């Protein structure tokens, strides 16, 4: 028993003698770990900010394409209004012409934007303008197609088909100016210069830089879709 006590006493004395070194080592390891953690968190934050900056630069390019698409749709809608003004009488030929014009509406840039998922960075009013512009065009296209089909049905199966077709023609024609006003307002709002992170007068990226960013962004979006 005395041997055991002697061993324990020697061990205790050794621990007491090395206690300052043990405390220093403990705090050194702790401070080193905290410093490493702080550096790693800083690096992660920098990578996130860099990735977000690249996403927003590419988003500005997408918004530019959406803005051009809305401007093009404004011109198409003006052509449609002009076509309706060419005749005061509802005829199937007029609906054929209207459907042909409506085929010229575009939504590719809108679809490209939402395919990337980058619209999450847009201000609420900005995204609402894009959504409303797309919904307005979608409504006009469907309304014209359905009106043509209804015109044919009324002419073939309704005794009062002529009156119904005149009302249908007048109602469709009357709705277009308000849609045009909404599209023109969206054309004004959906402008890359209105994005909060776009400095005024900033030079746009080169065409090669745009293509590279577009390929990277769509690659990330495609990868996210395939993983889901």
C-alpha positions, 0 to 999 in steps of 0.5 A: 500500500505504501508503494502505491501511495508513494507512486500517487504522491509522485504523480501528484507532485509531477502534475503540480510541477507541470500545471503551468505548462498544461494550462498554457498548452490548453489555452494555446490550443483553445486560442488556436482553434478559435483563430482557425475557426474565425479564419474559416468562417471569414473565408466562407463568408468571402466565397459567399459574397463573391458568388452572390456578386457574380450571381447579381452581375449575371442577373442584371444581364438576364434582366436586360434580356427580359426588358428587351423582351417586354419592349418587343411584346409592347410592339407586338401588342401595338401591332395587334391593336392596329390590326383590330382597328382595321375592321369594325366587323367581326370576321374569321379572317380578322381572328386568323390575323390576330392569332398570327400576330399573337404568335410573335409574343415572346416569353423565352427571356422570362423563362430563362430568368426563372430557370436560374432561380436568381429572381430571389435577389430581385426587389419585390416590386421588380419581380411583380412587374416581370410576373404581371408583364408575363401574365398579361401577354399570356392572357392576350394570347389565350384570349385571342385563340379562344375568341377565334374558336368561339367565333367559329362556334357561334357562327355555326351553332348559334342563331344569334351568332352574328351578335355574339361575335360582334360583342366578342370582337368589341370586348377583346378589342376594348381590353387591349389598351389597358394591357398595353398600358400595363406592359409599358409600365413594366417596360419602364420598371424592369430596367437593369439601371433600377436594380439596387446593386447596379451603379449608375453609369457602370460599363456593361460586361463584354459579350464574351464575358456575358456568354461565360457568365451565362454558361456558368449560371445555367450550368449551376441551375441545371445541376441544381435541377438534376440533383433535385 
